[in-house]
Amino acid sequence: MKPKLLDLFCKAGGCSAGYARAGFDVVGVDINPQPNYPYEFIQADALEILRDKEFISQFAVITASPPCQAHSKAKSLSLARNGGQYGDHKDLIPATRELLIATGKPYIIENVAGAPLINPLKLYGSQFKNLYTQRERWFESNIPLVAPEQPKVSMKTPAAGNGIGEDGSISICGSGGVRGLNSKQIRLYWGFAMGGIDWMTRDELAEAIPPAYTEFLGKQVLEFISVHA
């Protein structure tokens, strides 16, 4: 039987897909409906779920992607361009970390570059095969994680909305047009660039994590729990 992994703040399941490919039986939790989520899904408050010790006991590993707007580049752009009319976004990372530690289980917290994670492992699209977007993401864990052997390399990615680079890379963000692509093509190419995500809407892709990242990490977690079972 596969070990169970709980993915909190799961959104449409980019992280979950990678953990599933690594060999976990994944259950996702999000406070909002996620009709495109491809695994077992529970609509609930992630922090409340973490306080339910009986429910948590069935999982070998817990992962979480707390809302990242408080730390994203979009916030900085908003401050620069529209007088800071970005909205009020709570930082849920400290509360999530505290509750994860209290479970005593292996955990991984994922977030954007610049988030206040502790000794995070940083992953980039150029470290993986068949990814055509850099999409830097940080991962904090209470177990040892190692980076890919492939180092990060620069991609020839045009600015957002300016089409596809000569190396095939593209910026995946925003809701505006993309030079050279119609609306359907944008969604298809974004999914391709993220390693073959074909179940998400364009808005979901804009926030998603390439499953290759968490497949890579998930295999390390599986090895860890098999040794420390």
Secondary structure, 3 states (H helix, E strand, C coil): CCCEEEEECCCCCHHHHHHHHHCCEEEEEECCCCCCCCCEEEECCHHHHHCCHHHHCCCCEEEECCCCHHHCHHHHHHHHHCCCCCCCCCCCHHHHHHHHHHHCCCEEEEEECCCCCCCCEEECHHHCCCCCCCCCEEEEECCCCCCCCCCCCCCCCCCCCCCCCCCCCCCCCCCCCECCECHHHHHHHHHHHCCCCCCCCHHHHHHCCCHHHHHHHHHHHHHHHHHCC
